[in-house]
Amino acid sequence: MASLDNTYVHSSLLSGVRAAFARAGSAIASGLTAYVTARSRSDEVERLQNMSDEELAAMGLKRDDICRYVFRDTFYI
């Protein structure tokens, strides 16, 4: 009677499952990082929008430049 060695198949399957979970975890972490970053930038835009024109001028900003200022490292404007 023939004997079947399934050690390799089991190990390969387990490695594939681990890799899938690692990719899923990485994708979730990236998504959360993007959300937190976007949220903090939205808060910064809102904070600056609530400032007076004089306060913005003291920072060297015009109201029209707020988004450009907040996202300056993202859009390279």
N, C-alpha and C positions, 0 to 999 in steps of 0.2 A: 504494500500500500504506500502511496506517495505521501510525503509530508510537505506541508506548505509553511514557508517561513514568511510571516507577515510583519516582521519587525520593521523592515524598511518602509513598507506601505504606511504603517502606523506612524512612524517617525516623520515621514514626508507629509502626511496629512496634518499632523500636529504642528509642524513648522509652518504650513500654509495658513492654518487657523491663527497661529500667533502673529504672523505677518499681517493678516487681514485686520486683526484687532489693533495692531500697532498703527496701521494706516488710518483706521477709523479714529483712533485716539488722537493722532496727529492732525487730522482734518478738523476734529471738534476743537482742539486747542487753537488751531489757526483761526477758526471762525470766531471763537470767543475773544481772541486777541484783537481781531478786526473790529468786532462789535464794541469792545471797551475803548479802543482807540477812537472810533467814530463818535461814540457817545461823549467822550471827554472833549473832542473838538467841537461838537455841537454845543456843549456847555460853555466852552470858551467863546464861541461866536455869540451866543446869547448874552454872556456877561459883557462883552464889548459893545453889543448893540444897546444894552441898557445904560451905557456911559453917555455922558453929555459930549457935545462936540468939543468943548473946551478940554475935557479930560482926555479925549482921543488925541487932540492936537498936542497935548503935553507929552503924549507917547510917540508923537510923530506920525499919527495915523489920521486918515480921513474915513468917514463912514463908508464910503464906496470901496475902501481897501481892506475892510475887515476880513472877508473870506479869503482874499489873496494872502493876507498876513497869517491867518490861522493855518491855512493849507499850503504855505510856501514851500515846505520840504516835500510835499507830495506832488504838486503840479509843476514845480520848477519854473514858476512864473516870475 
